[in-house]
Amino acid sequence: MRKSTVLPDSPEGLLQQLLIIFPEYRAGYSGPIHDQEPSFHSVLIAFSTSFGGLAKTASEEQLRSFGQLVSSAVEASGLLGNAFGTCLLEHLHQIGALQALRPYPSKAAREKTSA
């Protein structure tokens, strides 16, 4: 049974969760990708550009925690679930992270990947 993950209620909260799961992302994070207020989509677009590299060196615990976050977001749907689907999951193959992450998210989240 999957452990329940508390979902962020703001883009800033999402960024904080990503930085907790992947502290090494902080070194490469250069700020929002737009001059506008951050959105779930803009946070995940920026993150996805780094996730290909992060996934190759991430620990199993990091990937498991991230898989739980992804699964919870997809299952909750809404803006956060949509952002994970369109900004990350649909591009896992393109960024070279599909195989690393595939064992960890739920079936519903895996179905959103473009393999």
C-alpha positions in Angstrom: 0.0 0.0 0.0 1.3 3.4 -0.9 2.1 6.0 1.7 -0.2 9.1 1.5 1.7 12.2 0.3 0.6 15.7 1.4 0.2 17.6 -1.8 1.5 21.2 -2.1 -1.2 23.8 -2.3 1.0 26.4 -4.2 3.7 26.4 -6.8 6.1 27.6 -4.1 5.1 24.6 -1.9 5.7 22.3 -4.9 9.2 23.7 -5.4 10.0 23.2 -1.7 8.9 19.6 -1.9 11.1 19.1 -5.0 14.0 20.6 -3.2 13.5 18.4 -0.1 13.3 15.2 -2.3 16.2 16.3 -4.5 18.4 18.7 -2.5 21.0 18.6 -5.3 18.4 20.4 -7.6 19.0 23.6 -5.5 22.5 24.0 -7.1 21.1 24.0 -10.6 17.9 25.9 -9.9 18.1 29.4 -11.5 14.6 30.6 -10.5 11.3 30.8 -12.2 11.3 30.3 -16.0 8.9 33.2 -16.5 8.9 36.7 -15.2 5.3 36.1 -14.0 4.2 34.5 -10.8 5.2 30.8 -10.7 2.6 28.2 -11.5 2.6 24.4 -11.0 3.3 24.2 -14.7 6.3 26.6 -14.7 7.8 24.9 -11.7 7.6 21.5 -13.3 8.8 22.7 -16.7 11.9 24.1 -15.0 12.3 20.9 -12.9 11.9 18.6 -15.9 14.9 20.1 -17.6 17.1 18.9 -14.7 15.2 15.7 -13.8 16.8 13.7 -16.6 20.2 14.1 -15.0 18.9 13.8 -11.4 17.1 10.6 -12.2 20.3 8.9 -13.2 22.0 9.6 -9.9 19.0 9.6 -7.5 18.7 7.1 -4.7 15.9 4.6 -4.6 14.4 6.5 -1.7 14.4 9.8 -3.7 12.7 8.1 -6.6 10.2 6.4 -4.4 9.3 9.7 -2.6 9.0 11.5 -6.0 6.9 8.6 -7.4 4.6 9.0 -4.4 4.3 12.7 -5.0 3.6 12.2 -8.7 1.0 9.5 -8.0 -0.8 11.5 -5.4 -0.9 14.5 -7.7 -2.2 12.5 -10.7 -4.8 10.8 -8.6 -6.0 14.2 -7.2 -6.1 15.6 -10.7 -6.7 19.4 -10.8 -4.0 21.8 -11.8 -1.2 20.0 -10.1 -2.1 16.6 -11.6 -2.4 18.3 -15.0 1.0 19.9 -14.6 2.7 16.6 -13.7 1.1 14.9 -16.7 1.8 17.5 -19.3 5.1 19.0 -18.1 6.9 15.9 -16.8 5.2 12.5 -17.4 4.6 13.0 -21.1 8.3 13.9 -21.5 10.1 11.3 -19.4 11.3 9.4 -22.4 12.6 12.5 -24.1 14.6 13.6 -21.0 16.0 10.1 -20.4 14.2 9.5 -17.1 11.5 7.0 -18.0 13.3 3.8 -16.9 14.6 5.3 -13.7 11.1 6.5 -12.5 8.9 3.9 -14.1 8.8 1.4 -11.1 7.7 4.1 -8.6 4.5 5.9 -9.6 1.1 4.4 -9.6 -0.4 2.7 -12.6 -2.6 5.8 -13.3 0.6 8.0 -13.4 2.5 5.5 -15.5 -0.3 5.6 -18.0 0.3 9.3 -18.6 3.9 8.7 -19.8 4.6 8.6 -23.6 6.7 5.6 -24.1 
